[in-house]
Amino acid sequence: MKADNKIDSEAEIVSQIQETPPTYWLTRFVILRLLGVIYAVAFLVAINQIVPLIGSDGLLPVGIYLKQVSIALGSAGAGFIRLPSIFWLWHADTALLTAAWIGFILSCVVAAGYANALLLAILWFLYMSFVHVGQEWYGYGWEIQLNETGFLAIFLCPLLNLRPFPRHAPPMPIIILFRWLTFRIMLGSGLIKFRGDKIWHNGTALYYHFETQPIPGPLSRWFHFLPRAMLRTGIWFNWLAELAAPWFVFWPRLARHIAGSVIVLFQVALILSGNLSLLNWLTVVPALACFDDGFWAGVLPNRLVHKAKAAAGSAEESIPMLTTGWAVTVIIALLSIQPILNILSPGQIMNTSFNPLDIVNTYGAFGSVGQERLNVVFEGTMDEQPDDKANWKPYIYKGLPVLLNQRPPQIAPYQLRLDWQMWFAAMSSADQYPWTYNLVWKLLHNDPGAVSLFAGNPFPGKPPRYIRAVLYRYKFASPGNPQGLWWTREQIGDWIPAISADNPRLIKFLEYEKWIR
């Protein structure tokens, strides 16, 4: 009987929450927990990769970059105003790692359920600091998207109270701004496809996407070989999620819940089908603002539902929080003018910030889809003659395909920044990605930082005599093939011809770029 009474009591609480005007105590709790996890992953990526990428002896040293920006803008002060970052004050390797570790630890605190405006402001500024000096390695749309999402999250919380359910409700204007962010992200992505590659219009984009995306995942091949009718249906689901659903995120509860569910399910499908770094996980965060406590009461554990109800019952109105929320809304409205004009423009651009703080940006992904997968593989040899008869050993990427019998790994939401850049680089030339010559130089010297960006070192005892980069065309092997292959490939040619450590042209170029002294 006691158990039955308890169930009846819990069901009554859920029913009461669902029938009352919308509240967002549980919504705030879920948004901040997921954002904390995403921040933690992002800072973990920096801990593991930032020094070999932009450290003092990295592939694109941050000190050189800041000096170039200072010269271009006239002073370091002007550089800070244009690209705000704590690393203008101190950018040694120790500074980079210290900031990354602080960010990771604070992110874990947020992920555990404890957050306030001060803590979230520190996380926002720390991550923005990496984005603004990260150069090519941090030039992705989700970097500024995390900056904008993190900025809005600051104003969901009281200034100092860390409790998961503080005395003050989340300001409704900020909840609306999260929906506004969802609207712009999804609609921008839909329109960039609608205006872009014709294969989105003829329904064939998914014939290629799963194979040619930056880093395929364990299920990507399964998606690739789905019946063509299902792949064409996937295009319609894409249009539903990106062009239709965004318009309903501001509607009353039922329409808003349906729109939010479509958007979240779409992101889940993308998470399962590939490794798009933080993008899909991060896009879920503002979409959660479509759901109120009435929705979460039927999903989350009763313990949390009870705490939210108790918090709502004893809530106190915070005039400073509400005033700040409206002030932020006015600022976001003014800063939204350029992004909206961009979305409406036939010359729409994607993943661009219009202000130094990355507060309101424009987004979009996969406006065009490649129809073949090109991949650059770095190879080394100890032989004296660096021709095709030499014993070339490949440097295995952590995510990009190299070995034909290697199943694609699950990486996301973690990001392998070298692998992502090499996916882009394979569609261009080495001269358009000059840091690849610096990478070759470092591999020729068994540089620990550069080698750490790969899955292993094929020359652990002594560095190779020559390094080359070869361009291949990869395709998914049919499932169930007798050899057990995941990939097939054909060699296209040299992307970087064989180079030795005493090559005078290489040395002269690296000295010119100040990558060696």
C-alpha positions in Angstrom: 0.0 0.0 0.0 2.8 2.4 0.9 4.4 1.8 -2.5 1.1 2.4 -4.3 0.6 5.6 -2.4 4.1 6.7 -3.3 3.5 6.0 -7.0 0.2 7.9 -6.8 1.9 10.9 -5.1 4.7 11.0 -7.7 2.2 10.7 -10.6 0.2 13.6 -9.0 3.3 15.8 -8.9 4.1 15.1 -12.5 0.5 15.8 -13.5 0.5 19.1 -11.6 3.7 20.2 -13.2 2.3 19.3 -16.7 -0.9 21.2 -16.1 0.5 24.4 -14.6 1.9 27.3 -16.7 5.4 26.4 -18.1 8.3 26.6 -15.8 12.0 25.9 -16.7 13.8 24.8 -13.5 14.5 21.3 -15.0 15.2 22.8 -18.4 18.0 24.9 -16.9 19.3 21.9 -15.0 19.5 19.8 -18.2 21.0 22.5 -20.4 23.7 23.4 -17.9 24.7 19.7 -17.3 25.0 19.0 -21.0 26.9 22.2 -21.6 29.3 21.3 -18.8 30.0 18.0 -20.4 30.6 19.7 -23.8 32.9 22.3 -22.2 34.8 19.5 -20.5 35.4 17.6 -23.7 36.5 20.8 -25.5 39.0 21.6 -22.8 40.2 18.0 -22.7 41.0 18.4 -26.5 43.0 21.5 -25.7 44.9 19.7 -22.9 45.9 16.9 -25.2 46.5 18.8 -28.5 47.0 22.6 -27.9 50.8 22.5 -27.3 51.7 20.5 -30.5 49.3 22.6 -32.5 50.0 26.2 -31.3 52.6 25.9 -28.6 56.0 27.6 -28.7 57.3 24.8 -30.9 53.9 23.8 -32.4 52.8 23.6 -36.0 51.4 27.2 -35.9 53.1 28.8 -32.9 50.8 31.2 -31.1 53.6 33.7 -30.4 54.2 34.2 -34.1 50.5 34.6 -34.7 50.0 37.3 -32.0 52.9 39.2 -33.3 51.5 39.2 -36.8 48.1 40.4 -35.6 49.8 43.1 -33.5 51.6 44.4 -36.6 48.6 44.2 -38.8 46.3 46.1 -36.3 49.0 48.5 -35.0 49.4 47.3 -31.5 48.8 44.4 -29.1 46.0 46.4 -27.5 44.2 46.7 -30.8 44.7 43.0 -31.3 43.1 42.3 -27.9 40.1 44.4 -28.8 39.7 42.6 -32.1 40.5 39.1 -30.8 39.9 39.1 -27.0 42.0 36.4 -25.4 43.8 35.9 -22.1 46.8 34.7 -24.1 47.7 38.2 -25.1 49.0 38.5 -21.5 50.9 35.2 -21.4 51.1 32.5 -24.1 53.8 30.2 -23.0 53.1 26.5 -23.2 52.5 26.5 -19.4 49.8 29.2 -19.9 48.0 27.2 -22.6 48.0 24.1 -20.4 47.1 26.0 -17.3 44.1 27.6 -18.9 43.0 24.2 -20.4 43.2 22.5 -17.1 41.3 25.2 -15.3 38.6 25.1 -17.9 38.4 21.3 -17.7 38.1 21.3 -13.9 35.4 24.0 -13.9 33.6 22.3 -16.6 33.4 19.1 -14.5 31.9 21.2 -11.7 29.1 22.4 -14.1 28.6 18.9 -15.5 28.1 17.7 -11.9 25.2 20.1 -11.5 26.8 23.2 -9.9 26.9 26.4 -11.8 26.5 30.2 -11.4 27.0 33.2 -13.6 30.6 33.8 -12.5 31.7 30.2 -13.2 30.1 30.2 -16.6 31.6 33.6 -17.5 35.1 32.2 -16.7 34.5 29.2 -18.9 33.2 31.3 -21.7 36.2 33.7 -21.7 38.7 30.8 -21.3 37.3 29.0 -24.3 37.0 32.1 -26.4 40.6 32.7 -25.6 41.6 29.5 -27.3 39.3 30.1 -30.2 40.7 33.5 -30.9 44.3 32.3 -31.0 43.7 28.8 -32.3 44.0 29.9 -36.0 43.1 27.1 -38.5 42.8 24.6 -35.7 39.9 26.5 -34.2 38.2 27.8 -37.3 35.1 25.6 -37.2 31.5 26.7 -36.8 31.0 24.9 -33.5 33.8 27.0 -31.9 31.8 30.2 -32.2 28.6 28.3 -31.6 30.0 27.2 -28.2 31.0 30.7 -27.5 27.5 32.0 -28.2 25.8 29.1 -26.3 28.2 29.6 -23.3 27.5 33.4 -23.3 23.7 32.9 -23.1 24.2 30.2 -20.3 25.8 32.8 -18.1 22.5 34.6 -17.7 20.5 31.5 -16.8 22.0 31.5 -13.3 22.3 33.7 -10.2 25.6 35.4 -9.9 27.1 33.4 -7.0 24.6 30.6 -5.9 26.0 27.3 -7.2 23.1 25.1 -6.2 21.4 23.0 -9.0 18.1 24.5 -8.0 18.7 28.0 -6.6 16.1 30.4 -5.3 15.7 32.3 -8.6 13.9 30.9 -11.7 15.7 31.1 -15.0 14.8 34.4 -16.7 12.3 33.7 -19.5 14.0 36.1 -21.9 17.1 33.9 -21.8 15.0 30.8 -22.5 13.6 32.6 -25.6 17.2 33.5 -26.7 18.2 29.9 -26.6 15.2 29.1 -28.9 16.3 32.0 -31.1 19.8 30.4 -31.3 18.2 27.1 -32.3 16.2 28.9 -35.0 19.2 30.5 -36.5 21.4 27.4 -36.4 18.9 25.1 -38.0 17.5 27.5 -40.6 20.9 28.7 -41.6 22.0 25.1 -42.1 18.9 24.3 -44.1 19.1 27.4 -46.4 22.9 26.9 -47.1 21.9 23.4 -48.4 18.9 24.7 -50.3 20.9 27.3 -52.0 24.0 25.1 -52.4 24.8 21.8 -54.0 22.3 20.5 -56.5 22.5 17.0 -55.0 20.5 18.3 -52.1 17.7 19.2 -54.5 17.8 15.9 -56.5 17.8 13.9 -53.2 21.2 12.2 -53.8 23.3 14.0 -51.2 23.2 11.1 -48.7 24.5 8.7 -51.4 27.9 10.3 -50.7 27.8 12.1 -47.4 28.4 9.2 -45.0 31.4 8.1 -47.0 32.9 11.5 -47.7 32.3 13.2 -44.4 35.4 14.4 -42.5 35.7 11.5 -40.1 33.4 8.5 -40.6 32.2 6.6 -37.5 31.6 2.9 -36.8 28.1 3.0 -38.3 28.9 5.3 -41.3 29.3 2.4 -43.7 26.0 0.9 -42.6 24.3 4.2 -43.3 26.1 4.5 -46.7 24.8 1.2 -47.9 21.2 1.7 -46.9 18.6 1.4 -49.7 18.6 4.4 -51.9 14.9 5.0 -51.1 15.8 5.4 -47.4 18.6 7.7 -48.2 16.3 9.9 -50.2 13.8 9.9 -47.3 16.7 11.1 -45.1 16.9 14.2 -47.3 13.2 15.0 -46.5 13.9 14.5 -42.8 16.7 16.9 -43.2 14.4 19.5 -44.7 11.8 18.9 -41.9 14.4 19.4 -39.2 16.2 22.4 -40.7 13.6 24.3 -42.7 10.3 23.5 -41.1 10.8 22.7 -37.4 12.7 26.0 -36.5 9.6 28.0 -37.2 7.7 26.2 -34.4 10.2 26.7 -31.6 8.4 29.8 -30.5 4.9 28.3 -30.7 2.7 27.1 -27.7 3.8 24.0 -25.8 2.6 21.1 -28.1 4.0 22.5 -31.3 7.2 23.6 -29.5 7.7 20.2 -28.0 7.3 18.5 -31.4 9.7 20.9 -33.1 12.3 20.4 -30.3 11.9 16.6 -30.6 12.4 16.7 -34.4 15.5 18.8 -34.0 17.0 16.6 -31.2 16.2 13.4 -33.1 17.9 14.8 -36.2 21.0 15.5 -34.2 21.0 12.0 -32.7 20.8 10.6 -36.2 23.9 12.6 -37.2 25.7 11.6 -34.0 25.1 7.9 -34.9 26.2 8.3 -38.5 29.5 10.1 -38.1 32.1 12.0 -36.1 31.2 15.6 -36.5 33.1 16.7 -33.3 31.0 18.8 -30.9 28.6 20.1 -33.5 25.6 17.8 -33.0 26.0 17.5 -29.3 26.3 21.3 -29.0 23.3 21.9 -31.3 21.1 19.8 -28.9 21.8 22.3 -26.0 19.7 25.3 -27.2 17.0 23.0 -28.6 16.4 21.8 -25.0 14.9 25.2 -24.3 11.9 24.0 -26.4 10.9 21.7 -23.5 9.5 23.0 -20.2 9.3 21.3 -16.8 6.1 19.5 -17.9 8.0 17.6 -20.4 11.0 16.8 -18.2 8.7 15.7 -15.4 7.8 12.6 -17.4 11.5 11.9 -18.4 13.8 12.7 -15.5 14.1 10.8 -12.2 11.4 11.7 -9.6 14.1 13.0 -7.2 14.9 15.8 -9.6 11.3 16.5 -10.3 10.6 16.8 -6.5 13.5 19.2 -6.2 12.3 21.4 -9.1 8.8 21.5 -7.7 10.2 22.5 -4.2 12.4 25.2 -5.8 9.5 26.6 -7.7 7.3 26.6 -4.6 9.8 28.7 -2.6 11.1 30.8 -5.5 12.0 34.5 -5.1 11.8 36.9 -8.0 15.2 38.4 -8.8 14.9 41.9 -10.3 18.6 42.0 -11.2 18.5 38.7 -13.0 15.3 39.7 -14.9 16.7 43.1 -15.8 19.9 41.6 -17.0 18.0 39.1 -19.0 16.1 41.8 -20.8 19.3 43.9 -21.3 21.0 40.9 -22.9 17.9 40.4 -25.1 18.1 43.9 -26.4 21.8 43.4 -27.2 21.2 40.1 -28.9 18.4 41.7 -31.0 20.6 44.4 -32.2 23.5 42.1 -33.0 21.1 39.7 -34.8 20.5 42.2 -37.6 23.6 41.2 -39.7 23.2 37.4 -39.2 19.5 37.7 -40.3 20.4 39.8 -43.3 23.0 37.1 -44.1 20.4 34.3 -43.8 18.1 36.2 -46.1 20.8 36.9 -48.7 21.3 34.8 -51.8 25.0 35.1 -51.1 24.6 33.6 -47.6 27.9 32.7 -45.9 28.1 30.2 -43.1 29.9 29.9 -39.7 30.9 33.5 -39.4 31.1 35.9 -36.4 30.1 39.5 -36.8 31.5 40.8 -33.5 34.7 40.3 -31.5 33.0 38.4 -28.7 31.3 35.8 -31.0 27.9 36.6 -29.3 25.6 36.3 -32.3 26.9 34.4 -35.3 25.7 32.8 -38.5 25.8 29.0 -38.9 25.5 26.3 -41.6 27.0 23.0 -42.5 27.5 20.9 -45.6 26.2 23.4 -48.2 28.1 21.2 -50.6 28.8 17.5 -50.3 31.9 15.9 -51.9 31.3 12.9 -54.2 34.7 11.3 -53.6 36.8 10.8 -50.5 40.4 12.0 -50.9 42.9 11.3 -48.1 46.5 12.4 -47.6 48.7 9.8 -45.9 52.1 10.7 -44.6 54.7 8.0 -45.1 58.3 7.6 -44.1 61.2 5.4 -45.1 64.7 4.6 -44.0 65.8 3.6 -47.5 68.4 5.6 -49.4 66.3 5.8 -52.6 62.9 7.3 -51.9 61.1 5.8 -54.9 58.0 3.6 -55.1 60.3 0.5 -54.5 61.3 1.8 -51.0 59.8 0.4 -47.8 57.3 3.2 -47.0 55.6 3.0 -43.6 52.4 5.1 -43.0 51.7 7.3 -40.1 48.3 6.1 -38.9 45.8 8.9 -38.1 43.6 8.5 -35.0 40.4 9.1 -36.9 41.0 9.4 -40.7 41.2 6.1 -42.6 44.6 4.8 -43.5 44.6 1.0 -43.1 42.0 -0.7 -45.3 41.0 -3.3 -42.6 40.6 -0.7 -39.9 37.1 0.0 -38.7 36.3 3.8 -38.3 36.5 4.6 -34.6 33.9 6.5 -32.5 35.6 9.9 -31.7 32.9 12.6 -31.3 32.2 14.7 -29.3 36.0 14.6 -29.0 37.8 16.3 -31.9 41.0 15.3 -33.6 42.1 18.6 -35.0 44.9 17.4 -37.2 42.6 14.8 -38.8 40.0 17.5 -39.5 42.5 19.8 -41.1 43.9 17.0 -43.2 40.4 16.2 -44.5 40.2 19.8 -45.8 43.8 19.8 -47.0 43.3 16.7 -49.1 40.9 18.7 -51.3 43.7 21.3 -51.9 47.4 21.4 -52.3 50.2 21.4 -49.7 51.0 25.0 -50.6 47.6 26.1 -49.4 48.3 24.4 -46.1 51.9 25.5 -45.5 52.0 24.1 -42.0 52.1 20.6 -43.5 55.7 21.3 -44.4 56.4 22.1 -40.8 54.7 18.8 -39.9 57.0 16.9 -42.3 60.0 18.6 -40.8 58.9 17.5 -37.3 58.3 14.0 -38.4 61.8 13.9 -39.9 63.0 14.7 -36.4 60.7 12.4 -34.5 59.2 15.5 -32.7 57.2 14.1 -29.8 54.5 16.7 -30.1 53.9 16.1 -33.8 54.1 12.4 -33.5 51.5 12.5 -30.6 48.9 13.8 -33.1 49.0 10.4 -34.8 48.0 7.0 -33.5 51.6 5.8 -33.3 55.2 6.3 -34.5 56.3 3.8 -37.2 59.9 4.9 -36.5 60.3 4.8 -32.7 64.0 4.2 -32.5 65.3 6.6 -35.2 63.6 9.2 -37.4 63.0 8.3 -41.0 65.4 9.4 -43.8 62.5 10.6 -46.0 58.9 11.7 -45.5 56.4 12.0 -48.3 52.6 12.6 -48.4 50.6 10.6 -50.8 47.1 11.4 -52.0 44.6 8.4 -52.2 41.0 8.0 -53.1 39.1 5.9 -50.5 35.8 4.1 -50.9 33.8 2.0 -48.4 34.3 -1.7 -49.1 31.0 -3.6 -49.4 30.0 -5.2 -46.1 30.7 -8.9 -45.8 33.6 -8.9 -48.4 35.8 -12.0 -48.1 38.9 -10.0 -47.1 37.1 -8.3 -44.2 38.0 -4.8 -45.5 36.4 -1.6 -44.5 37.9 0.4 -47.3 39.3 0.2 -50.8 41.7 2.8 -52.2 43.6 3.9 -55.2 46.7 6.0 -55.3 46.4 9.3 -57.1 49.9 10.7 -56.7 52.3 12.5 -54.4 50.8 15.4 -52.4 54.2 16.2 -51.0 57.2 14.6 -52.8 59.7 12.7 -50.7 61.7 15.2 -48.6 64.8 14.7 -46.3 65.8 16.7 -43.3 68.7 18.4 -45.2 66.5 19.6 -48.1 67.7 23.2 -48.6 64.3 24.5 -50.0 62.4 23.1 -47.0 64.9 24.6 -44.5 64.8 28.0 -46.3 60.9 28.0 -46.2 60.7 27.0 -42.6 63.3 29.7 -41.6 61.3 32.3 -43.6 58.1 31.3 -41.7 60.2 31.5 -38.4 59.2 27.9 -37.6 62.9 27.0 -37.2 65.8 29.2 -36.3 
